[in-house]
Amino acid sequence: MDGIDFDLYQGEAFGFLGPNGAGKSSTMRMIGCVSPPTEGELTILGGDPVRDGTAIRARLGVVPQEDTLDVELTVRENLLVYGRYFGLPRTVIRERTDQLLDFVQLTDRAGDMVEPLSGGMKRRLTIARSLINDPEILILDEPTTGLDPQARHVVWDRLYRLKQRGVTLILTTHYMDEAEQLCDRLVVMDHATIVAEGTPRELIGRYSTAEVLELRFDPAMHEQAVEKIKGFYPERTVVTADRLLLYVADGERAQAQIREAGIEPLTELVRRSTLEDVFLHLTGRTLID
């Protein structure tokens, strides 16, 4: 790790954005007191993760990238058993189990076995399980990977409600819309280094433009069209495998100028800049590369 320096504040949602191998998961393991810091200084909830790891972990909730539910138990039993790992009284565990199943909208499935549940239900159950010890910090590694859009929005809603209650969220994600929806602040990581930090709005304003014009051309005309357009927009033109991205203040005006020059794309789309544009600008590649 090199150049990893950040502060987390109570009650905020803090995100780590970056491709596989950027160092996100390693950083999360250190924050979760699973791996010791390789160097430098790390303080979590006022404690030293090496010296006070057990006490810190008791105040954390962890949602791993892969669900690790016990498929041989029912939905309710998964929470009851997990609560015992924290030494909680049985009455407290039962009370919290009922509250958490209601919170993640699984009360009507409490007696069901885990295996036949949908991916979204399993994810919500994993989140409920991570909250059984009433954690102050919830660590989420790719919380909605593999879920359909509707299930993702249900998970987002539960996480947003947790933030409103004062729980600090730390998450990694590949989804730009997820980062923009959930994160108060985030860092962009590349090659185990933080290359940018700020709110989603700040990062977009700092590293991108108001709008992006996406153009696709007939492969036979692609290179010729790209060279011609670069004459208009030499600084903020990005060519990917299948499209040309123009970073402009006014997308419709750029469209009109391209048509006036006799250039005819197969498809064209004007959209607002996103965090993916920020990452592309900072690293020269997309998050899924």
SVG drawing of the C-alpha trace seen along z (x, -y; Angstrom):
<svg xmlns="http://www.w3.org/2000/svg" viewBox="-45 -25 50 53">
<polyline fill="none" stroke="black" stroke-width="0.4" points="0.0,0.0 1.2,-3.5 -0.5,-6.8 -3.5,-5.5 -4.5,-8.3 -8.0,-9.2 -10.3,-9.9 -13.8,-8.5 -16.5,-10.4 -19.3,-9.0 -22.6,-8.6 -21.3,-9.0 -21.1,-6.6 -17.6,-6.4 -16.8,-4.6 -13.8,-3.0 -14.0,-3.0 -11.6,-1.2 -11.0,1.9 -10.0,5.3 -6.5,5.3 -6.6,1.6 -6.2,2.4 -9.8,1.9 -10.3,5.3 -6.9,5.2 -7.8,1.9 -11.1,3.2 -9.5,6.2 -7.2,3.9 -10.2,1.7 -12.1,4.8 -9.1,5.9 -8.7,9.1 -5.3,8.2 -2.7,6.1 -1.6,2.8 1.4,3.3 2.9,0.1 1.8,-3.4 -0.8,-4.1 -4.4,-2.9 -6.8,-3.9 -10.4,-2.5 -12.9,-3.7 -10.0,-5.2 -8.3,-1.8 -5.2,0.0 -6.4,2.8 -3.4,5.0 -3.6,4.5 -7.4,4.0 -8.6,6.1 -11.1,8.2 -12.7,5.2 -12.9,3.3 -14.4,6.3 -17.2,6.5 -18.2,2.9 -18.1,3.7 -20.5,5.3 -19.2,7.0 -21.0,7.8 -18.6,9.9 -18.7,9.9 -19.9,13.5 -22.8,14.5 -21.6,16.9 -25.0,17.9 -25.7,21.3 -28.0,22.9 -28.9,25.7 -30.5,23.3 -33.7,21.2 -33.6,17.4 -34.3,16.8 -31.8,19.4 -29.0,17.7 -29.4,14.6 -29.9,16.4 -26.7,18.5 -24.6,15.6 -25.7,13.5 -24.2,16.0 -20.7,15.4 -20.9,12.0 -21.9,13.4 -25.2,11.6 -28.0,12.7 -30.5,14.9 -33.4,12.5 -31.4,9.7 -30.6,11.9 -34.3,12.9 -35.5,9.3 -32.9,8.0 -33.6,10.9 -37.3,9.9 -36.4,6.2 -33.8,7.0 -36.0,9.3 -38.6,6.6 -36.0,4.1 -34.9,6.1 -38.4,7.2 -37.9,10.9 -40.3,11.4 -42.7,13.5 -39.7,15.8 -38.3,16.2 -39.1,20.0 -37.9,20.7 -34.6,22.4 -32.0,20.2 -31.1,22.2 -34.3,21.4 -34.2,17.6 -33.5,15.2 -30.2,13.5 -31.7,10.2 -33.2,11.9 -29.9,13.6 -28.2,10.3 -30.7,8.6 -30.3,11.5 -26.5,11.1 -27.0,7.4 -29.4,8.2 -26.9,10.8 -24.1,8.2 -26.3,5.9 -27.0,8.4 -24.3,6.9 -25.6,3.3 -22.4,2.2 -21.1,-1.4 -19.4,-0.8 -20.8,1.4 -18.2,2.6 -19.7,3.7 -17.7,5.3 -19.5,5.0 -22.9,5.1 -25.2,5.5 -23.0,7.4 -25.1,9.9 -28.5,8.5 -31.1,7.3 -32.0,3.6 -35.1,3.9 -33.2,5.9 -30.3,3.4 -32.7,0.5 -34.2,2.4 -30.7,2.9 -29.9,-0.8 -33.0,-1.8 -32.0,0.3 -28.4,-1.1 -29.7,-4.6 -31.9,-4.1 -29.0,-2.7 -27.0,-5.9 -29.9,-8.0 -29.7,-6.1 -26.1,-7.2 -24.3,-4.0 -21.1,-4.6 -21.0,-2.8 -17.7,-1.8 -18.3,-0.2 -16.5,0.9 -18.4,1.0 -18.0,1.2 -21.3,-0.5 -21.1,-4.2 -24.8,-4.8 -24.4,-3.0 -21.5,-5.2 -23.4,-8.3 -26.5,-7.2 -25.0,-6.1 -21.6,-7.8 -21.2,-11.1 -17.5,-10.9 -15.3,-8.5 -11.8,-7.8 -10.8,-6.6 -8.0,-4.0 -5.7,-2.7 -2.6,-0.5 -2.9,-0.6 -2.9,-4.4 -5.6,-6.9 -5.7,-9.1 -8.7,-11.3 -11.0,-12.0 -14.1,-14.0 -17.9,-13.9 -19.3,-12.5 -20.4,-16.0 -16.9,-17.4 -15.1,-14.7 -17.3,-15.1 -16.9,-18.9 -13.1,-18.6 -12.3,-15.9 -15.0,-15.9 -17.4,-18.3 -21.1,-19.0 -22.0,-16.7 -20.7,-13.8 -21.5,-13.1 -21.2,-9.4 -20.7,-8.6 -20.6,-5.3 -19.5,-4.9 -19.4,-2.3 -16.1,-0.5 -14.9,-1.3 -15.3,-5.0 -14.3,-5.0 -10.7,-6.2 -11.4,-8.8 -14.3,-10.3 -12.2,-10.2 -9.4,-12.2 -11.8,-14.8 -13.6,-15.2 -10.3,-15.5 -9.7,-18.6 -12.7,-20.2 -12.1,-18.8 -8.4,-17.9 -8.3,-18.0 -11.3,-16.0 -11.7,-13.3 -11.5,-9.7 -11.7,-6.7 -12.8,-3.3 -13.2,0.0 -16.6,-0.8 -17.2,-4.5 -15.9,-8.0 -16.5,-10.1 -16.6,-13.9 -16.4,-15.8 -18.2,-19.1 -20.1,-21.8 -23.0,-21.6 -23.7,-18.2 -26.4,-19.4 -24.2,-22.1 -21.4,-19.6 -23.9,-17.4 -24.9,-20.2 -21.2,-21.1 -20.4,-17.5 -23.4,-17.3 -22.4,-20.6 -19.0,-19.1 -20.7,-16.3 -19.9,-13.6 -22.7,-11.1 -22.5,-8.7 -24.5,-5.5 -25.7,-6.4 -25.3,-9.5 -26.2,-10.1 -25.9,-13.2 -25.7,-12.4 -24.4,-14.0 -20.9,-13.1 -20.7,-10.3 -18.1,-8.9 -17.1,-6.4 -16.0,-9.4 -13.9,-10.6 -12.2,-7.2 -11.6,-7.1 -10.0,-10.5 -7.8,-9.7 -6.6,-6.2 -7.2,-6.0 -9.5,-2.9 -13.0,-2.0 -13.7,-0.3 -14.5,3.0 -11.2,3.4"/>
</svg>
